[in-house]
Every structure is written in C-alpha cells, then in structure tokens.
Amino acid sequence: MPEKIDVNELGRTVDPKSLSDEQLVAALRDGLAEGGGKDIDPSLFARLVKSTGKGQLEAVMSSDVRRPVLDAIFGRMAEFYSSKGSSAKRQVVHWHVTGASGGGSDDFQTAMQHGACEVSEALTEEPRTELTMDGVQFLKVVTNNASPVTLFMTRKLKVSGDVGFATALQKMFTIPTA
C-alpha cells in the first residue's frame, strides 16, 4: 500500500476496510490539506462513506480531520443547491453536527434565497429549521447513504422548527450518490 493515498483513488479502488483507522484519517488529512476538498469527486467521496465501516467513520469524525471534512462539505454545499423550491423569502437552516471535541457541536448556517445558497459558521439569523445529528449520520446524509426520514424516525436526527421544510431540504440539493 502506498504511503500517501489520494482520496479520489481511495474512493475509486481501495476497500477502506482494508485500512487502519489511522491510514484512513491520514488519507483524508492529505486529501483535504490546503483546500484540497475542492478536488475531491463528490461521488467518489459518497462511495468512500458507503464502503467505510461505522467504527472507521467514528474514528474520522473524532480525529483532527473532522473539521476539514466538515469545512469541505459545507464549503461546497452551494454547488449542490438545485434551487428547486427556491423562494424569494430567505430560508435559513442551522446545522448542528454533534461530537466535536469538548462535547460540543460544529455549527453551520445555510441561507437559501432566489436560487442561491450561502453558508456561514455564524448562526446569525433565525432558522426556519434546525437539524442536529452526530458526525457519522451527517456524513451518511450528505452523501445520500442514509435516509433523513429514517434517521428522524429512529431519533438519530433531531429536527426543530418546520419539519415539513426539513423534509423538503433533500430535494433542494443534488446529492452525489455512490
């Protein structure tokens, strides 16, 4: 196995279960270094998440690479906003990805209006809905490897505010699939 593994190659040809947690974390760290998240193919990342075991995903989301992974996902979220159901009214969502170091959460705000999606780390506006889930569930939702409705029904995803709008969110984004 090569010392440095490209994330796209990892998603394309390597069975992540053949890697140790440390090797997987290192591959993601290398791939996300210096803004490399823009170079990662979303479909290959979705395939990687799908074929990675829960324990390995937990290792990733409890490591120092958690924040670069979240930054890469939220940093590209506007690219995948499809503007279906877009409104002239500003629609704000607060995302709370639990399990951050110190027991807190990593929080992001998305604001959609007139076919555009803005992402911020500052929760400055009143949200229409708030979504709270752990890091593993978040990875699965944003890569289309888990149903948000199922996660909601099994209490792995908590929704406050407009539940109907939260359900429609999935249709507002073109989510890459494995």
Secondary structure, DSSP 8 states (H G I E B T S, - for coil): --SS--HHHHHHH--GGGS-HHHHHHHHHHHHGGGGGGGS-HHHHHHHHHHS-HHHHHHHHTSTTHHHHHHHHHHHGGGGB--TT--SS-EEEEEEEE--GGG-EEEEEEEEETTEEEEESS--S--SEEEEEEHHHHHHHHTTSS-HHHHHHTTSEEEEE-HHHHHHHHHHB-----
